[in-house]
Amino acid sequence: MNQQPTIEERLEQAKQAMRDALFVLDKNIEDMREHRARIREALVELSEVKA
């Protein structure tokens, strides 16, 4: 017989899944900030070349 997980076990799994998703989102936000900073630097360099 296949035992179903208890509500508490399912809640714990859901909480862990949300923690994992938040970790990934935080990492993505950090990466996007770094990309944005690089793009900004490149735009400054391009505007200096143009001037």
mmCIF file of the N, C-alpha and C atoms, coordinates in Angstrom:
data_MODEL
# 
_entry.id   MODEL 
# 
loop_
_atom_site.group_PDB 
_atom_site.id 
_atom_site.type_symbol 
_atom_site.label_atom_id 
_atom_site.label_alt_id 
_atom_site.label_comp_id 
_atom_site.label_asym_id 
_atom_site.label_entity_id 
_atom_site.label_seq_id 
_atom_site.pdbx_PDB_ins_code 
_atom_site.Cartn_x 
_atom_site.Cartn_y 
_atom_site.Cartn_z 
_atom_site.occupancy 
_atom_site.B_iso_or_equiv 
_atom_site.pdbx_formal_charge 
_atom_site.auth_seq_id 
_atom_site.auth_comp_id 
_atom_site.auth_asym_id 
_atom_site.auth_atom_id 
_atom_site.pdbx_PDB_model_num 
ATOM 1   N N  . MET A 1 1  ? 0.850  -1.186 0.000   1.00 0.00 ? 1  MET A N  1 
ATOM 2   C CA . MET A 1 1  ? 0.000  0.000  0.000   1.00 0.00 ? 1  MET A CA 1 
ATOM 3   C C  . MET A 1 1  ? 0.895  1.249  0.000   1.00 0.00 ? 1  MET A C  1 
ATOM 4   N N  . ASN A 1 2  ? 0.562  2.187  -0.876  1.00 0.00 ? 2  ASN A N  1 
ATOM 5   C CA . ASN A 1 2  ? 1.347  3.419  -1.002  1.00 0.00 ? 2  ASN A CA 1 
ATOM 6   C C  . ASN A 1 2  ? 0.792  4.465  -0.041  1.00 0.00 ? 2  ASN A C  1 
ATOM 7   N N  . GLN A 1 3  ? 1.624  4.879  0.926   1.00 0.00 ? 3  GLN A N  1 
ATOM 8   C CA . GLN A 1 3  ? 1.170  5.829  1.941   1.00 0.00 ? 3  GLN A CA 1 
ATOM 9   C C  . GLN A 1 3  ? 1.288  7.261  1.422   1.00 0.00 ? 3  GLN A C  1 
ATOM 10  N N  . GLN A 1 4  ? 0.210  8.015  1.579   1.00 0.00 ? 4  GLN A N  1 
ATOM 11  C CA . GLN A 1 4  ? 0.193  9.426  1.176   1.00 0.00 ? 4  GLN A CA 1 
ATOM 12  C C  . GLN A 1 4  ? 0.928  10.252 2.230   1.00 0.00 ? 4  GLN A C  1 
ATOM 13  N N  . PRO A 1 5  ? 1.633  11.314 1.796   1.00 0.00 ? 5  PRO A N  1 
ATOM 14  C CA . PRO A 1 5  ? 2.273  12.180 2.800   1.00 0.00 ? 5  PRO A CA 1 
ATOM 15  C C  . PRO A 1 5  ? 1.228  12.901 3.647   1.00 0.00 ? 5  PRO A C  1 
ATOM 16  N N  . THR A 1 6  ? 1.575  13.144 4.890   1.00 0.00 ? 6  THR A N  1 
ATOM 17  C CA . THR A 1 6  ? 0.651  13.853 5.774   1.00 0.00 ? 6  THR A CA 1 
ATOM 18  C C  . THR A 1 6  ? 0.575  15.315 5.353   1.00 0.00 ? 6  THR A C  1 
ATOM 19  N N  . ILE A 1 7  ? -0.417 16.019 5.867   1.00 0.00 ? 7  ILE A N  1 
ATOM 20  C CA . ILE A 1 7  ? -0.561 17.446 5.573   1.00 0.00 ? 7  ILE A CA 1 
ATOM 21  C C  . ILE A 1 7  ? 0.689  18.190 6.044   1.00 0.00 ? 7  ILE A C  1 
ATOM 22  N N  . GLU A 1 8  ? 1.205  17.808 7.219   1.00 0.00 ? 8  GLU A N  1 
ATOM 23  C CA . GLU A 1 8  ? 2.405  18.472 7.742   1.00 0.00 ? 8  GLU A CA 1 
ATOM 24  C C  . GLU A 1 8  ? 3.590  18.256 6.807   1.00 0.00 ? 8  GLU A C  1 
ATOM 25  N N  . GLU A 1 9  ? 3.736  17.035 6.298   1.00 0.00 ? 9  GLU A N  1 
ATOM 26  C CA . GLU A 1 9  ? 4.834  16.745 5.364   1.00 0.00 ? 9  GLU A CA 1 
ATOM 27  C C  . GLU A 1 9  ? 4.666  17.537 4.066   1.00 0.00 ? 9  GLU A C  1 
ATOM 28  N N  . ARG A 1 10 ? 3.443  17.616 3.590   1.00 0.00 ? 10 ARG A N  1 
ATOM 29  C CA . ARG A 1 10 ? 3.189  18.375 2.353   1.00 0.00 ? 10 ARG A CA 1 
ATOM 30  C C  . ARG A 1 10 ? 3.452  19.862 2.563   1.00 0.00 ? 10 ARG A C  1 
ATOM 31  N N  . LEU A 1 11 ? 3.074  20.392 3.731   1.00 0.00 ? 11 LEU A N  1 
ATOM 32  C CA . LEU A 1 11 ? 3.352  21.798 4.040   1.00 0.00 ? 11 LEU A CA 1 
ATOM 33  C C  . LEU A 1 11 ? 4.855  22.049 4.104   1.00 0.00 ? 11 LEU A C  1 
ATOM 34  N N  . GLU A 1 12 ? 5.584  21.136 4.728   1.00 0.00 ? 12 GLU A N  1 
ATOM 35  C CA . GLU A 1 12 ? 7.040  21.286 4.831   1.00 0.00 ? 12 GLU A CA 1 
ATOM 36  C C  . GLU A 1 12 ? 7.677  21.247 3.439   1.00 0.00 ? 12 GLU A C  1 
ATOM 37  N N  . GLN A 1 13 ? 7.186  20.350 2.575   1.00 0.00 ? 13 GLN A N  1 
ATOM 38  C CA . GLN A 1 13 ? 7.693  20.284 1.197   1.00 0.00 ? 13 GLN A CA 1 
ATOM 39  C C  . GLN A 1 13 ? 7.400  21.586 0.454   1.00 0.00 ? 13 GLN A C  1 
ATOM 40  N N  . ALA A 1 14 ? 6.207  22.125 0.652   1.00 0.00 ? 14 ALA A N  1 
ATOM 41  C CA . ALA A 1 14 ? 5.824  23.377 -0.002  1.00 0.00 ? 14 ALA A CA 1 
ATOM 42  C C  . ALA A 1 14 ? 6.687  24.529 0.503   1.00 0.00 ? 14 ALA A C  1 
ATOM 43  N N  . LYS A 1 15 ? 6.931  24.567 1.812   1.00 0.00 ? 15 LYS A N  1 
ATOM 44  C CA . LYS A 1 15 ? 7.783  25.625 2.372   1.00 0.00 ? 15 LYS A CA 1 
ATOM 45  C C  . LYS A 1 15 ? 9.194  25.534 1.812   1.00 0.00 ? 15 LYS A C  1 
ATOM 46  N N  . GLN A 1 16 ? 9.710  24.315 1.701   1.00 0.00 ? 16 GLN A N  1 
ATOM 47  C CA . GLN A 1 16 ? 11.059 24.138 1.166   1.00 0.00 ? 16 GLN A CA 1 
ATOM 48  C C  . GLN A 1 16 ? 11.094 24.555 -0.309  1.00 0.00 ? 16 GLN A C  1 
ATOM 49  N N  . ALA A 1 17 ? 10.063 24.222 -1.056  1.00 0.00 ? 17 ALA A N  1 
ATOM 50  C CA . ALA A 1 17 ? 10.003 24.618 -2.463  1.00 0.00 ? 17 ALA A CA 1 
ATOM 51  C C  . ALA A 1 17 ? 9.987  26.141 -2.596  1.00 0.00 ? 17 ALA A C  1 
ATOM 52  N N  . MET A 1 18 ? 9.263  26.818 -1.703  1.00 0.00 ? 18 MET A N  1 
ATOM 53  C CA . MET A 1 18 ? 9.224  28.288 -1.730  1.00 0.00 ? 18 MET A CA 1 
ATOM 54  C C  . MET A 1 18 ? 10.577 28.871 -1.352  1.00 0.00 ? 18 MET A C  1 
ATOM 55  N N  . ARG A 1 19 ? 11.247 28.275 -0.363  1.00 0.00 ? 19 ARG A N  1 
ATOM 56  C CA . ARG A 1 19 ? 12.590 28.744 0.003   1.00 0.00 ? 19 ARG A CA 1 
ATOM 57  C C  . ARG A 1 19 ? 13.538 28.607 -1.185  1.00 0.00 ? 19 ARG A C  1 
ATOM 58  N N  . ASP A 1 20 ? 13.455 27.455 -1.859  1.00 0.00 ? 20 ASP A N  1 
ATOM 59  C CA . ASP A 1 20 ? 14.316 27.223 -3.025  1.00 0.00 ? 20 ASP A CA 1 
ATOM 60  C C  . ASP A 1 20 ? 14.019 28.239 -4.126  1.00 0.00 ? 20 ASP A C  1 
ATOM 61  N N  . ALA A 1 21 ? 12.742 28.517 -4.366  1.00 0.00 ? 21 ALA A N  1 
ATOM 62  C CA . ALA A 1 21 ? 12.354 29.475 -5.401  1.00 0.00 ? 21 ALA A CA 1 
ATOM 63  C C  . ALA A 1 21 ? 12.842 30.873 -5.044  1.00 0.00 ? 21 ALA A C  1 
ATOM 64  N N  . LEU A 1 22 ? 12.738 31.260 -3.778  1.00 0.00 ? 22 LEU A N  1 
ATOM 65  C CA . LEU A 1 22 ? 13.222 32.577 -3.344  1.00 0.00 ? 22 LEU A CA 1 
ATOM 66  C C  . LEU A 1 22 ? 14.733 32.688 -3.521  1.00 0.00 ? 22 LEU A C  1 
ATOM 67  N N  . PHE A 1 23 ? 15.442 31.607 -3.228  1.00 0.00 ? 23 PHE A N  1 
ATOM 68  C CA . PHE A 1 23 ? 16.896 31.616 -3.410  1.00 0.00 ? 23 PHE A CA 1 
ATOM 69  C C  . PHE A 1 23 ? 17.232 31.868 -4.877  1.00 0.00 ? 23 PHE A C  1 
ATOM 70  N N  . VAL A 1 24 ? 16.541 31.173 -5.779  1.00 0.00 ? 24 VAL A N  1 
ATOM 71  C CA . VAL A 1 24 ? 16.784 31.342 -7.218  1.00 0.00 ? 24 VAL A CA 1 
ATOM 72  C C  . VAL A 1 24 ? 16.424 32.761 -7.653  1.00 0.00 ? 24 VAL A C  1 
ATOM 73  N N  . LEU A 1 25 ? 15.295 33.277 -7.178  1.00 0.00 ? 25 LEU A N  1 
ATOM 74  C CA . LEU A 1 25 ? 14.898 34.649 -7.526  1.00 0.00 ? 25 LEU A CA 1 
ATOM 75  C C  . LEU A 1 25 ? 15.925 35.664 -7.034  1.00 0.00 ? 25 LEU A C  1 
ATOM 76  N N  . ASP A 1 26 ? 16.391 35.494 -5.804  1.00 0.00 ? 26 ASP A N  1 
ATOM 77  C CA . ASP A 1 26 ? 17.405 36.402 -5.270  1.00 0.00 ? 26 ASP A CA 1 
ATOM 78  C C  . ASP A 1 26 ? 18.666 36.370 -6.121  1.00 0.00 ? 26 ASP A C  1 
ATOM 79  N N  . LYS A 1 27 ? 19.066 35.180 -6.535  1.00 0.00 ? 27 LYS A N  1 
ATOM 80  C CA . LYS A 1 27 ? 20.264 35.039 -7.383  1.00 0.00 ? 27 LYS A CA 1 
ATOM 81  C C  . LYS A 1 27 ? 20.033 35.719 -8.727  1.00 0.00 ? 27 LYS A C  1 
ATOM 82  N N  . ASN A 1 28 ? 18.859 35.533 -9.308  1.00 0.00 ? 28 ASN A N  1 
ATOM 83  C CA . ASN A 1 28 ? 18.549 36.161 -10.593 1.00 0.00 ? 28 ASN A CA 1 
ATOM 84  C C  . ASN A 1 28 ? 18.551 37.682 -10.477 1.00 0.00 ? 28 ASN A C  1 
ATOM 85  N N  . ILE A 1 29 ? 18.001 38.208 -9.381  1.00 0.00 ? 29 ILE A N  1 
ATOM 86  C CA . ILE A 1 29 ? 17.985 39.656 -9.172  1.00 0.00 ? 29 ILE A CA 1 
ATOM 87  C C  . ILE A 1 29 ? 19.417 40.173 -9.064  1.00 0.00 ? 29 ILE A C  1 
ATOM 88  N N  . GLU A 1 30 ? 20.244 39.453 -8.330  1.00 0.00 ? 30 GLU A N  1 
ATOM 89  C CA . GLU A 1 30 ? 21.648 39.844 -8.178  1.00 0.00 ? 30 GLU A CA 1 
ATOM 90  C C  . GLU A 1 30 ? 22.338 39.856 -9.548  1.00 0.00 ? 30 GLU A C  1 
ATOM 91  N N  . ASP A 1 31 ? 22.111 38.813 -10.334 1.00 0.00 ? 31 ASP A N  1 
ATOM 92  C CA . ASP A 1 31 ? 22.709 38.738 -11.677 1.00 0.00 ? 31 ASP A CA 1 
ATOM 93  C C  . ASP A 1 31 ? 22.227 39.886 -12.558 1.00 0.00 ? 31 ASP A C  1 
ATOM 94  N N  . MET A 1 32 ? 20.932 40.207 -12.493 1.00 0.00 ? 32 MET A N  1 
ATOM 95  C CA . MET A 1 32 ? 20.390 41.294 -13.312 1.00 0.00 ? 32 MET A CA 1 
ATOM 96  C C  . MET A 1 32 ? 20.998 42.625 -12.904 1.00 0.00 ? 32 MET A C  1 
ATOM 97  N N  . ARG A 1 33 ? 21.220 42.831 -11.611 1.00 0.00 ? 33 ARG A N  1 
ATOM 98  C CA . ARG A 1 33 ? 21.858 44.077 -11.155 1.00 0.00 ? 33 ARG A CA 1 
ATOM 99  C C  . ARG A 1 33 ? 23.266 44.190 -11.719 1.00 0.00 ? 33 ARG A C  1 
ATOM 100 N N  . GLU A 1 34 ? 23.995 43.069 -11.718 1.00 0.00 ? 34 GLU A N  1 
ATOM 101 C CA . GLU A 1 34 ? 25.349 43.077 -12.274 1.00 0.00 ? 34 GLU A CA 1 
ATOM 102 C C  . GLU A 1 34 ? 25.310 43.390 -13.773 1.00 0.00 ? 34 GLU A C  1 
ATOM 103 N N  . HIS A 1 35 ? 24.376 42.770 -14.492 1.00 0.00 ? 35 HIS A N  1 
ATOM 104 C CA . HIS A 1 35 ? 24.254 43.032 -15.934 1.00 0.00 ? 35 HIS A CA 1 
ATOM 105 C C  . HIS A 1 35 ? 23.897 44.490 -16.185 1.00 0.00 ? 35 HIS A C  1 
ATOM 106 N N  . ARG A 1 36 ? 22.994 45.012 -15.377 1.00 0.00 ? 36 ARG A N  1 
ATOM 107 C CA . ARG A 1 36 ? 22.578 46.408 -15.532 1.00 0.00 ? 36 ARG A CA 1 
ATOM 108 C C  . ARG A 1 36 ? 23.770 47.340 -15.322 1.00 0.00 ? 36 ARG A C  1 
ATOM 109 N N  . ALA A 1 37 ? 24.601 47.033 -14.320 1.00 0.00 ? 37 ALA A N  1 
ATOM 110 C CA . ALA A 1 37 ? 25.785 47.862 -14.061 1.00 0.00 ? 37 ALA A CA 1 
ATOM 111 C C  . ALA A 1 37 ? 26.747 47.802 -15.243 1.00 0.00 ? 37 ALA A C  1 
ATOM 112 N N  . ARG A 1 38 ? 26.925 46.610 -15.818 1.00 0.00 ? 38 ARG A N  1 
ATOM 113 C CA . ARG A 1 38 ? 27.820 46.483 -16.981 1.00 0.00 ? 38 ARG A CA 1 
ATOM 114 C C  . ARG A 1 38 ? 27.269 47.246 -18.181 1.00 0.00 ? 38 ARG A C  1 
ATOM 115 N N  . ILE A 1 39 ? 25.976 47.164 -18.386 1.00 0.00 ? 39 ILE A N  1 
ATOM 116 C CA . ILE A 1 39 ? 25.346 47.884 -19.501 1.00 0.00 ? 39 ILE A CA 1 
ATOM 117 C C  . ILE A 1 39 ? 25.520 49.385 -19.304 1.00 0.00 ? 39 ILE A C  1 
ATOM 118 N N  . ARG A 1 40 ? 25.319 49.846 -18.074 1.00 0.00 ? 40 ARG A N  1 
ATOM 119 C CA . ARG A 1 40 ? 25.497 51.264 -17.777 1.00 0.00 ? 40 ARG A CA 1 
ATOM 120 C C  . ARG A 1 40 ? 26.923 51.715 -18.083 1.00 0.00 ? 40 ARG A C  1 
ATOM 121 N N  . GLU A 1 41 ? 27.898 50.914 -17.664 1.00 0.00 ? 41 GLU A N  1 
ATOM 122 C CA . GLU A 1 41 ? 29.303 51.238 -17.936 1.00 0.00 ? 41 GLU A CA 1 
ATOM 123 C C  . GLU A 1 41 ? 29.561 51.299 -19.440 1.00 0.00 ? 41 GLU A C  1 
ATOM 124 N N  . ALA A 1 42 ? 28.992 50.345 -20.174 1.00 0.00 ? 42 ALA A N  1 
ATOM 125 C CA . ALA A 1 42 ? 29.189 50.322 -21.628 1.00 0.00 ? 42 ALA A CA 1 
ATOM 126 C C  . ALA A 1 42 ? 28.557 51.555 -22.268 1.00 0.00 ? 42 ALA A C  1 
ATOM 127 N N  . LEU A 1 43 ? 27.386 51.957 -21.802 1.00 0.00 ? 43 LEU A N  1 
ATOM 128 C CA . LEU A 1 43 ? 26.727 53.146 -22.348 1.00 0.00 ? 43 LEU A CA 1 
ATOM 129 C C  . LEU A 1 43 ? 27.566 54.398 -22.077 1.00 0.00 ? 43 LEU A C  1 
ATOM 130 N N  . VAL A 1 44 ? 28.153 54.476 -20.878 1.00 0.00 ? 44 VAL A N  1 
ATOM 131 C CA . VAL A 1 44 ? 29.004 55.627 -20.559 1.00 0.00 ? 44 VAL A CA 1 
ATOM 132 C C  . VAL A 1 44 ? 30.208 55.642 -21.506 1.00 0.00 ? 44 VAL A C  1 
ATOM 133 N N  . GLU A 1 45 ? 30.820 54.488 -21.699 1.00 0.00 ? 45 GLU A N  1 
ATOM 134 C CA . GLU A 1 45 ? 31.980 54.412 -22.595 1.00 0.00 ? 45 GLU A CA 1 
ATOM 135 C C  . GLU A 1 45 ? 31.581 54.805 -24.018 1.00 0.00 ? 45 GLU A C  1 
ATOM 136 N N  . LEU A 1 46 ? 30.435 54.323 -24.481 1.00 0.00 ? 46 LEU A N  1 
ATOM 137 C CA . LEU A 1 46 ? 29.987 54.666 -25.834 1.00 0.00 ? 46 LEU A CA 1 
ATOM 138 C C  . LEU A 1 46 ? 29.703 56.167 -25.964 1.00 0.00 ? 46 LEU A C  1 
ATOM 139 N N  . SER A 1 47 ? 29.138 56.751 -24.936 1.00 0.00 ? 47 SER A N  1 
ATOM 140 C CA . SER A 1 47 ? 28.833 58.181 -25.019 1.00 0.00 ? 47 SER A CA 1 
ATOM 141 C C  . SER A 1 47 ? 30.128 58.990 -24.987 1.00 0.00 ? 47 SER A C  1 
ATOM 142 N N  . GLU A 1 48 ? 31.157 58.485 -24.293 1.00 0.00 ? 48 GLU A N  1 
ATOM 143 C CA . GLU A 1 48 ? 32.451 59.170 -24.274 1.00 0.00 ? 48 GLU A CA 1 
ATOM 144 C C  . GLU A 1 48 ? 33.118 59.086 -25.635 1.00 0.00 ? 48 GLU A C  1 
ATOM 145 N N  . VAL A 1 49 ? 32.980 57.963 -26.309 1.00 0.00 ? 49 VAL A N  1 
ATOM 146 C CA . VAL A 1 49 ? 33.562 57.792 -27.643 1.00 0.00 ? 49 VAL A CA 1 
ATOM 147 C C  . VAL A 1 49 ? 32.881 58.727 -28.625 1.00 0.00 ? 49 VAL A C  1 
ATOM 148 N N  . LYS A 1 50 ? 31.565 58.849 -28.486 1.00 0.00 ? 50 LYS A N  1 
ATOM 149 C CA . LYS A 1 50 ? 30.782 59.694 -29.392 1.00 0.00 ? 50 LYS A CA 1 
ATOM 150 C C  . LYS A 1 50 ? 31.111 61.172 -29.207 1.00 0.00 ? 50 LYS A C  1 
ATOM 151 N N  . ALA A 1 51 ? 31.420 61.576 -27.977 1.00 0.00 ? 51 ALA A N  1 
ATOM 152 C CA . ALA A 1 51 ? 31.654 62.998 -27.679 1.00 0.00 ? 51 ALA A CA 1 
ATOM 153 C C  . ALA A 1 51 ? 32.975 63.509 -28.214 1.00 0.00 ? 51 ALA A C  1 
# 
